[in-house]
Amino acid sequence: MGALFGWIAIGLFIGLVGKFLMPGRDPGGLVVTALLGIAGAMLGGLGAQAAGLHHRDSLATFFVAVAGAVALLVLYRIVMKMRG
């Protein structure tokens, strides 16, 4: 159970960093931010692992997670604009 809360807390932090890097109005609050952060971290981690660049417990892991969150935030904004 503690690991789940850890993922949520880290995801929220990564999502907030991503939103800080891409300011603007986005629909959704902390829940969407946390979900984007968690999914972005997973996406970035999988991409780095597939490229053979994944190293646990390094600063690069943080940057990869933020890059994944920013990429998902860009996609999220595109989809929300298309919807209305």
PESULUR-V427949 format. One record per residue. N is the residue number from 1. PHI is phi in radians with two decimals (* if undefined). OMEGA is omega in whole degrees, -180 to 180 (NA if undefined). BURIAL is # if it has 9 or more other ideal C-beta (glycine too) atoms within 8 Angstrom, else .. Layout:
n = (N | N)
phi = (PHI | PHI)
omega = (OMEGA | OMEGA)
burial = (BURIAL | BURIAL)
This chain:
n = (1 | 2 | 3 | 4 | 5 | 6 | 7 | 8 | 9 | 10 | 11 | 12 | 13 | 14 | 15 | 16 | 17 | 18 | 19 | 20 | 21 | 22 | 23 | 24 | 25 | 26 | 27 | 28 | 29 | 30 | 31 | 32 | 33 | 34 | 35 | 36 | 37 | 38 | 39 | 40 | 41 | 42 | 43 | 44 | 45 | 46 | 47 | 48 | 49 | 50 | 51 | 52 | 53 | 54 | 55 | 56 | 57 | 58 | 59 | 60 | 61 | 62 | 63 | 64 | 65 | 66 | 67 | 68 | 69 | 70 | 71 | 72 | 73 | 74 | 75 | 76 | 77 | 78 | 79 | 80 | 81 | 82 | 83 | 84)
phi = (* | -1.14 | -1.14 | -1.08 | -1.16 | -1.12 | -1.06 | -1.13 | -1.13 | -1.16 | -1.09 | -1.10 | -1.09 | -1.10 | -1.10 | -1.15 | -1.11 | -1.06 | -1.20 | -1.12 | -1.27 | -2.19 | -1.16 | 2.49 | -1.42 | -2.25 | -1.20 | 1.82 | -1.98 | -1.15 | -1.13 | -1.13 | -1.06 | -1.12 | -1.13 | -1.10 | -1.15 | -1.12 | -1.13 | -1.13 | -1.11 | -1.16 | -1.09 | -1.10 | -1.11 | -1.15 | -1.12 | -1.16 | -1.17 | -1.13 | -1.49 | 1.36 | -1.89 | -1.47 | -2.28 | -1.18 | 1.00 | -2.17 | -1.14 | -1.07 | -1.07 | -1.08 | -1.16 | -1.14 | -1.12 | -1.14 | -1.08 | -1.12 | -1.15 | -1.13 | -1.06 | -1.19 | -1.14 | -1.08 | -1.08 | -1.06 | -1.13 | -1.10 | -1.12 | -1.17 | -1.18 | -1.19 | -1.33 | 2.92)
omega = (180 | 179 | 178 | 179 | 175 | 177 | -179 | -179 | 179 | 178 | 178 | 179 | 179 | 178 | 178 | 177 | 178 | 178 | 176 | 180 | 179 | -178 | 179 | 180 | 176 | 173 | -179 | -178 | -177 | -179 | 179 | 178 | 179 | -180 | 177 | 179 | 179 | -179 | 178 | 178 | 178 | 179 | 179 | 179 | 179 | 178 | 179 | 179 | 179 | 179 | 180 | -177 | -173 | 175 | 180 | 174 | 175 | 179 | 178 | 178 | 178 | -179 | 177 | 179 | 179 | 179 | 177 | 179 | 178 | 178 | 178 | 177 | 176 | 178 | 179 | 179 | 179 | -179 | -179 | 177 | -180 | -178 | -180 | NA)
burial = (. | . | . | . | . | . | # | # | . | # | # | # | # | # | # | # | # | # | # | . | . | # | . | . | . | # | . | . | . | . | . | # | # | # | # | # | # | # | # | # | # | # | # | # | # | . | # | # | # | . | . | . | . | # | . | . | . | . | . | # | # | . | . | # | # | # | # | # | # | # | # | # | # | # | . | # | # | . | . | # | . | . | . | .)
